[in-house]
Amino acid sequence: MFTGIVEEVGVVERIARSFPAARLAVRAPVVTADVKEGDSICVDGVCLTVVAHGGGMFEADVQEETQRRTRFARYREGTAVNLERAVTPSTRLGGHYVQGHVDAVGIVRAWRQQGADWVLRVSIPDVLRKYVVHKGFIAVNGISLTVTESRNGEMAAHVIPHTRAATNLQHLSVGDEVNIEVDIIAKYVESLLK
């Protein structure tokens, strides 16, 4: 489990693409400082397991399901990725519960500065719209954001300058794909009410 508070923006060093699994190598001196094999690291909102590490880098296998459901196909050497280590009993929960199980890919429809903030507008697939509500949580590329608007198949979130600068949102452009994970609590409530 993660909080959606990005610890570091890592850089994709290598990708060995294959099916059913691909191997991803990421340069990440901060999150690898105390990493060990078997640890979970959230990479752009995807929970991956460390299978090798050293020299400020880690490697993880990316399964076929993850490759299909996320923006992984767009990764190239040099791609900036948001990173967060899994929570521990002493971790502050500064964002919200992020599982690292991406639900779908959304498309950036707008990304503009508004006063001191930035406004991000992303298309949401039809099957997920019911989970995206005003003032609710959503994870975009693993970043915990608060929904400020949800209508017509899109959601908007205001992003403070610190979050933009400390994440890969600083590299975002209209038309880019982003990983989306809706709030798990909404899914649990729906399941209980069925």
Backbone bond lengths (Angstrom), bond angles and torsions (degrees), N, CA, C in turn:
res aa  C-N    CA-C-N  psi(-1)  N-CA   C-N-CA  omega(-1)  CA-C   N-CA-C  phi
1 M - - - 1.446 - - 1.521 108.69 -
2 F 1.318 115.65 151.08 1.456 123.06 -176.78 1.528 108.98 -134.16
3 T 1.334 115.81 174.85 1.461 120.08 -178.25 1.527 113.65 -111.86
4 G 1.323 117.38 -13.49 1.452 120.33 -176.39 1.512 113.21 83.66
5 I 1.339 116.65 11.08 1.463 121.23 175.00 1.531 107.04 -101.53
6 V 1.315 116.72 108.51 1.461 122.38 -174.86 1.520 110.19 -68.80
7 E 1.328 115.75 130.92 1.462 121.11 179.43 1.525 112.59 -91.81
8 E 1.318 115.81 -29.72 1.464 119.42 -174.44 1.523 108.79 -161.26
9 V 1.326 115.61 147.68 1.459 120.35 169.25 1.522 106.21 -98.81
10 G 1.326 115.41 111.20 1.459 121.03 178.90 1.517 110.43 -90.88
11 V 1.335 114.92 174.98 1.460 120.77 -179.52 1.523 108.97 -127.52
12 V 1.329 116.06 130.24 1.463 120.40 176.44 1.525 108.62 -67.25
13 E 1.332 115.96 122.03 1.466 121.61 179.66 1.524 111.85 -95.59
14 R 1.330 115.87 -41.05 1.464 120.79 -177.77 1.518 109.80 -148.37
15 I 1.326 114.51 149.93 1.461 121.04 171.96 1.523 107.25 -136.75
16 A 1.308 116.03 123.80 1.464 121.31 172.00 1.519 105.67 -105.78
17 R 1.330 116.32 99.38 1.463 121.07 -175.33 1.523 110.31 -83.76
18 S 1.306 114.62 127.62 1.460 121.13 175.86 1.518 108.11 -161.21
19 F 1.311 115.88 168.30 1.459 120.72 175.68 1.513 107.69 -123.19
20 P 1.301 119.91 140.21 1.457 126.18 12.72 1.527 114.19 -86.30
21 A 1.328 119.53 -6.57 1.467 120.12 -179.08 1.521 109.65 -130.46
22 A 1.334 115.45 148.18 1.458 121.75 173.51 1.523 106.97 -116.57
23 R 1.315 117.02 157.29 1.462 121.25 178.94 1.522 107.90 -111.67
24 L 1.339 115.32 126.49 1.457 123.21 -178.54 1.518 108.70 -113.50
25 A 1.328 117.39 129.70 1.468 122.47 175.61 1.524 108.07 -114.67
26 V 1.344 116.17 127.66 1.466 121.95 -175.24 1.521 109.89 -126.17
27 R 1.342 116.12 130.94 1.469 121.00 173.08 1.511 107.29 -81.84
28 A 1.354 115.54 123.95 1.468 120.57 -173.40 1.520 109.75 -158.86
29 P 1.330 118.31 77.04 1.466 120.03 -175.14 1.528 114.83 -62.74
30 V 1.323 118.97 -28.25 1.467 120.53 -178.62 1.525 110.80 -74.51
31 V 1.342 117.52 -55.62 1.462 119.33 -175.54 1.522 113.19 -73.16
32 T 1.327 117.64 -16.78 1.470 118.97 178.33 1.519 112.70 -91.30
33 A 1.323 117.89 -1.45 1.470 120.65 -177.43 1.522 112.24 -57.70
34 D 1.324 117.49 -33.67 1.470 120.28 -178.98 1.528 111.96 -130.41
35 V 1.332 116.58 23.10 1.460 120.70 -175.61 1.527 111.54 -78.87
36 K 1.328 114.49 152.35 1.465 119.84 173.00 1.527 108.66 -139.34
37 E 1.320 116.22 161.76 1.459 120.08 177.92 1.520 110.02 -56.13
38 G 1.320 115.05 138.05 1.460 120.68 -179.47 1.515 114.02 94.47
39 D 1.343 117.64 -14.18 1.465 120.11 177.40 1.528 110.25 -67.99
40 S 1.323 115.71 153.78 1.462 121.74 176.21 1.518 109.45 -100.06
41 I 1.322 115.37 134.84 1.458 121.97 174.22 1.522 107.31 -129.42
42 C 1.319 115.53 132.70 1.458 121.66 177.68 1.530 107.68 -84.62
43 V 1.325 116.71 119.23 1.458 123.18 -178.87 1.530 107.70 -115.16
44 D 1.330 116.36 105.90 1.467 121.09 -176.80 1.524 111.83 53.09
45 G 1.329 115.86 35.56 1.453 120.30 177.18 1.511 114.81 92.50
46 V 1.335 117.93 -0.13 1.462 122.68 -179.07 1.523 109.38 -106.46
47 C 1.318 116.88 124.39 1.463 121.33 176.71 1.524 108.79 -75.15
48 L 1.337 116.33 115.72 1.461 121.98 178.07 1.520 109.41 -121.14
49 T 1.327 115.93 150.81 1.458 122.33 -179.35 1.517 109.85 -100.86
50 V 1.321 116.26 129.59 1.463 121.73 178.52 1.526 108.76 -68.64
51 V 1.344 116.09 122.74 1.468 120.42 178.05 1.523 111.83 -108.94
52 A 1.335 116.70 -15.95 1.467 122.02 175.93 1.525 107.58 -159.70
53 H 1.329 116.15 153.75 1.468 119.95 178.29 1.524 109.98 -158.96
54 G 1.325 114.77 163.35 1.457 121.78 177.40 1.516 110.22 150.54
55 G 1.318 116.29 151.36 1.451 121.30 177.83 1.513 114.29 61.48
56 G 1.334 116.69 33.80 1.463 120.18 179.10 1.515 113.87 75.61
57 M 1.344 116.29 16.68 1.463 120.82 179.61 1.519 110.26 -128.56
58 F 1.322 116.21 160.09 1.462 120.94 169.41 1.519 108.65 -137.29
59 E 1.331 114.64 157.96 1.455 121.50 176.49 1.517 108.99 -122.94
60 A 1.327 115.08 147.15 1.466 121.44 178.78 1.517 108.62 -146.45
61 D 1.323 115.21 148.88 1.460 120.80 175.36 1.524 109.10 -89.63
62 V 1.323 115.60 140.73 1.460 122.07 179.74 1.527 107.31 -116.71
63 Q 1.314 116.07 112.56 1.460 121.94 -175.98 1.533 112.13 -73.16
64 E 1.326 115.15 162.37 1.461 122.00 -176.43 1.530 112.13 -56.35
65 E 1.324 117.47 -44.50 1.470 121.24 179.29 1.527 110.74 -58.38
66 T 1.323 116.63 -43.72 1.467 121.26 179.39 1.519 110.36 -66.13
67 Q 1.314 117.33 -40.21 1.462 120.36 178.85 1.528 111.13 -61.71
68 R 1.320 117.69 -37.58 1.463 121.77 -179.38 1.526 112.96 -75.63
69 R 1.324 117.73 -34.33 1.460 121.92 -170.18 1.531 113.35 -91.81
70 T 1.321 118.22 -10.08 1.465 121.90 -173.84 1.529 111.39 -122.57
71 R 1.307 115.11 -176.94 1.464 120.54 178.44 1.529 112.32 -87.30
72 F 1.322 116.84 16.23 1.460 121.78 -177.39 1.533 112.58 -53.17
73 A 1.323 118.01 -36.97 1.468 121.45 -178.62 1.526 112.03 -60.40
74 R 1.325 117.74 -21.30 1.467 121.94 -179.84 1.537 112.83 -86.41
75 Y 1.315 117.04 -10.55 1.464 119.50 -178.73 1.529 110.79 -66.54
76 R 1.315 114.54 140.18 1.461 123.77 174.46 1.519 107.08 -136.32
77 E 1.321 117.28 167.06 1.462 119.84 172.82 1.525 107.40 -58.90
78 G 1.325 115.91 131.15 1.457 121.03 -178.44 1.521 114.44 96.89
79 T 1.330 118.31 -8.55 1.468 121.05 177.96 1.528 109.99 -63.43
80 A 1.328 116.44 131.78 1.471 121.95 176.92 1.526 108.62 -83.20
81 V 1.342 116.38 130.19 1.469 121.31 -178.85 1.525 110.27 -128.28
82 N 1.329 115.86 140.30 1.466 121.54 176.94 1.519 109.40 -76.29
83 L 1.337 116.32 137.47 1.462 121.45 -177.09 1.523 111.11 -129.55
84 E 1.331 114.33 141.30 1.461 121.29 174.23 1.522 108.51 -149.79
85 R 1.330 115.90 133.83 1.466 119.86 174.37 1.519 109.11 -77.36
86 A 1.335 115.77 156.05 1.466 121.11 178.95 1.524 109.94 -62.59
87 V 1.336 115.86 151.10 1.462 120.62 179.46 1.527 110.54 -67.97
88 T 1.314 114.16 154.68 1.464 122.44 173.69 1.530 106.94 -123.89
89 P 1.331 118.26 172.12 1.472 119.01 178.89 1.532 113.80 -58.37
90 S 1.335 117.39 -21.05 1.465 119.59 -178.39 1.529 113.01 -101.27
91 T 1.331 117.84 2.69 1.459 121.49 -179.26 1.525 110.87 -75.46
92 R 1.314 116.36 136.92 1.466 120.11 172.29 1.523 109.06 -74.77
93 L 1.319 115.92 141.00 1.463 120.53 176.00 1.522 108.74 -96.16
94 G 1.312 115.86 79.37 1.452 120.44 -175.75 1.516 114.27 -79.71
95 G 1.330 117.66 -17.68 1.458 121.02 -179.44 1.512 110.26 -111.86
96 H 1.330 116.08 -111.15 1.474 121.87 175.83 1.528 107.91 -147.29
97 Y 1.317 116.64 174.60 1.462 120.66 179.87 1.525 110.11 -69.44
98 V 1.317 115.25 112.16 1.464 121.95 176.95 1.517 106.75 -114.21
99 Q 1.316 116.81 123.41 1.455 120.41 -177.49 1.520 113.24 -83.83
100 G 1.314 116.48 -25.81 1.456 118.86 -173.63 1.518 111.35 85.65
101 H 1.338 116.21 19.16 1.460 122.75 177.94 1.528 107.74 -112.05
102 V 1.309 115.91 90.90 1.462 121.22 -175.79 1.526 109.83 -63.22
103 D 1.333 115.70 132.74 1.460 121.44 -179.99 1.519 112.44 -84.56
104 A 1.324 116.66 -36.86 1.464 120.47 -175.61 1.525 109.36 -170.50
105 V 1.307 113.89 175.86 1.460 121.52 174.29 1.520 107.47 -105.55
106 G 1.330 116.00 134.53 1.457 121.74 173.99 1.521 108.96 -109.86
107 I 1.322 116.36 165.03 1.463 122.23 179.11 1.523 108.67 -113.70
108 V 1.328 116.31 132.43 1.465 121.11 177.61 1.526 108.29 -69.88
109 R 1.329 115.62 119.07 1.469 121.64 179.47 1.526 111.93 -97.16
110 A 1.326 116.68 -28.67 1.467 121.31 177.21 1.520 108.39 -155.16
111 W 1.322 115.76 145.97 1.462 122.50 178.10 1.515 105.85 -153.20
112 R 1.343 114.44 97.74 1.465 118.34 -172.86 1.521 111.08 -142.19
113 Q 1.303 113.70 155.60 1.457 119.59 177.12 1.523 108.82 -81.83
114 Q 1.342 114.85 138.82 1.467 121.55 176.74 1.514 106.49 -136.73
115 G 1.310 116.44 102.05 1.462 119.91 -173.64 1.520 108.98 65.36
116 A 1.320 116.82 -131.55 1.468 120.82 179.36 1.526 112.05 -82.27
117 D 1.338 116.72 -20.35 1.469 121.32 -177.27 1.521 111.76 -92.00
118 W 1.323 113.89 173.19 1.459 122.28 170.01 1.516 107.25 -118.01
119 V 1.316 117.18 144.11 1.458 121.55 178.00 1.526 108.20 -112.12
120 L 1.326 114.35 124.10 1.459 121.95 179.10 1.525 108.38 -108.26
121 R 1.320 116.28 126.69 1.460 121.41 177.15 1.527 107.34 -121.01
122 V 1.358 115.06 126.04 1.465 121.63 -174.52 1.523 109.39 -130.45
123 S 1.330 116.20 138.89 1.466 120.03 173.84 1.523 108.92 -73.09
124 I 1.319 115.40 142.97 1.466 122.19 -179.01 1.530 108.04 -119.29
125 P 1.342 118.06 127.87 1.468 119.43 177.50 1.530 111.38 -57.22
126 D 1.328 115.93 147.27 1.470 122.25 -176.63 1.522 113.31 -49.62
127 V 1.323 117.86 -43.47 1.475 120.94 -174.75 1.524 112.89 -66.65
128 L 1.323 117.82 -16.57 1.469 120.84 -178.09 1.523 113.71 -103.09
129 R 1.309 118.03 -11.08 1.469 121.06 -173.18 1.520 113.32 -56.94
130 K 1.323 117.44 -35.86 1.465 120.02 -177.71 1.523 112.50 -66.19
131 Y 1.325 118.32 -18.05 1.465 121.93 -179.71 1.529 112.91 -93.18
132 V 1.316 116.67 -5.98 1.463 121.27 -176.00 1.523 108.07 -104.99
133 V 1.330 115.90 108.18 1.461 120.95 -174.90 1.526 110.84 -127.70
134 H 1.318 114.82 154.90 1.463 121.52 177.92 1.526 110.30 -55.21
135 K 1.302 116.91 128.85 1.470 125.99 -179.39 1.532 113.12 71.23
136 G 1.323 116.68 8.76 1.463 120.26 174.85 1.519 110.14 -86.87
137 F 1.323 115.63 173.85 1.462 121.11 179.34 1.522 110.92 -95.15
138 I 1.328 114.59 151.27 1.459 122.43 170.45 1.521 107.08 -150.60
139 A 1.318 116.77 146.06 1.465 120.57 174.90 1.525 107.89 -105.28
140 V 1.322 115.66 125.15 1.458 122.79 177.60 1.521 106.84 -118.34
141 N 1.332 116.88 116.26 1.471 121.78 -173.28 1.525 111.04 51.84
142 G 1.330 115.89 35.25 1.460 120.84 177.35 1.511 115.01 83.19
143 I 1.327 117.70 2.62 1.465 122.63 -178.66 1.522 109.15 -95.74
144 S 1.312 117.10 127.44 1.457 121.72 176.38 1.526 109.30 -73.69
145 L 1.329 115.70 117.44 1.455 121.03 178.93 1.524 109.71 -126.70
146 T 1.325 115.44 154.35 1.457 121.79 175.34 1.522 108.60 -100.16
147 V 1.312 116.05 127.90 1.463 121.60 179.79 1.529 108.51 -71.16
148 T 1.328 116.52 125.24 1.462 120.31 177.84 1.524 111.98 -102.81
149 E 1.334 115.79 -13.88 1.462 120.15 178.28 1.523 108.25 -160.02
150 S 1.319 116.13 142.06 1.465 121.08 176.75 1.520 108.40 -144.90
151 R 1.339 116.26 109.50 1.467 120.15 178.83 1.522 109.90 -166.36
152 N 1.315 114.50 156.37 1.466 122.20 176.54 1.531 113.41 52.56
153 G 1.330 116.26 37.24 1.459 119.58 176.69 1.510 115.24 76.76
154 E 1.327 116.47 12.57 1.458 120.46 178.68 1.518 110.19 -132.32
155 M 1.319 115.27 155.03 1.460 120.92 172.50 1.520 107.71 -123.99
156 A 1.323 114.43 154.85 1.459 120.26 175.86 1.515 108.71 -127.90
157 A 1.321 115.30 149.56 1.462 122.19 175.03 1.518 108.10 -142.98
158 H 1.319 115.37 139.99 1.456 120.57 173.80 1.523 107.68 -88.51
159 V 1.316 115.76 134.15 1.464 122.19 -175.71 1.522 108.20 -118.74
160 I 1.333 116.08 125.06 1.463 119.44 179.28 1.530 109.61 -73.26
161 P 1.342 117.50 155.27 1.461 120.41 -178.42 1.531 113.72 -55.38
162 H 1.332 117.78 -36.49 1.468 119.98 179.39 1.526 111.20 -61.35
163 T 1.334 117.30 -45.64 1.467 120.76 -179.41 1.522 110.69 -64.02
164 R 1.317 117.07 -41.54 1.469 119.90 178.03 1.523 110.26 -60.52
165 A 1.324 117.20 -45.75 1.464 121.13 -176.54 1.525 113.02 -72.13
166 A 1.339 117.79 -28.79 1.469 121.64 -174.79 1.527 113.46 -95.16
167 T 1.338 117.04 8.27 1.468 121.25 -177.87 1.528 109.41 -136.87
168 N 1.325 115.52 176.70 1.466 117.88 177.38 1.529 112.87 -78.35
169 L 1.330 117.74 4.02 1.466 119.74 173.55 1.524 110.99 -60.69
170 Q 1.326 117.23 -25.46 1.461 120.51 179.89 1.535 111.91 -62.59
171 H 1.333 117.46 -20.16 1.469 122.18 -179.42 1.530 112.63 -100.26
172 L 1.324 117.03 2.98 1.463 122.17 -172.09 1.522 112.27 -74.50
173 S 1.335 115.43 145.18 1.465 122.39 175.42 1.522 109.39 -134.71
174 V 1.308 116.11 156.96 1.461 120.89 174.91 1.528 108.26 -58.88
175 G 1.329 115.79 135.68 1.458 121.38 -178.78 1.515 113.92 96.76
176 D 1.335 117.64 -14.06 1.466 121.06 178.64 1.522 110.75 -69.29
177 E 1.325 115.52 152.60 1.456 121.59 172.70 1.519 109.57 -88.44
178 V 1.328 115.68 145.90 1.467 121.76 174.77 1.522 108.65 -135.10
179 N 1.327 115.51 147.74 1.462 120.89 176.43 1.522 109.37 -78.69
180 I 1.331 116.29 134.63 1.465 122.54 -178.26 1.523 109.60 -119.48
181 E 1.334 116.10 130.00 1.466 121.65 168.37 1.519 107.39 -128.37
182 V 1.328 115.83 118.32 1.463 119.45 178.49 1.525 109.21 -78.29
183 D 1.310 115.58 165.93 1.466 122.02 -176.48 1.527 110.73 -65.83
184 I 1.313 117.17 122.40 1.460 122.80 -177.87 1.529 111.89 -62.64
185 I 1.323 117.10 -30.00 1.467 119.50 -179.18 1.528 110.34 -62.76
186 A 1.325 117.40 -38.37 1.468 120.55 177.33 1.524 110.71 -62.27
187 K 1.309 117.08 -38.75 1.474 120.42 178.61 1.525 111.17 -67.01
188 Y 1.330 116.76 -40.57 1.468 120.02 178.34 1.529 111.32 -64.06
189 V 1.325 116.67 -42.59 1.466 120.25 179.06 1.522 109.66 -60.83
190 E 1.320 116.69 -45.48 1.464 120.10 178.71 1.532 110.87 -59.39
191 S 1.316 116.87 -43.69 1.465 121.20 -179.56 1.529 111.71 -62.99
192 L 1.326 116.56 -40.79 1.462 120.77 179.78 1.526 112.51 -66.96
193 L 1.322 116.44 -31.60 1.460 120.84 -177.50 1.527 113.20 -82.38
194 K 1.312 117.03 -9.41 1.474 120.11 -179.91 1.500 111.36 -76.83
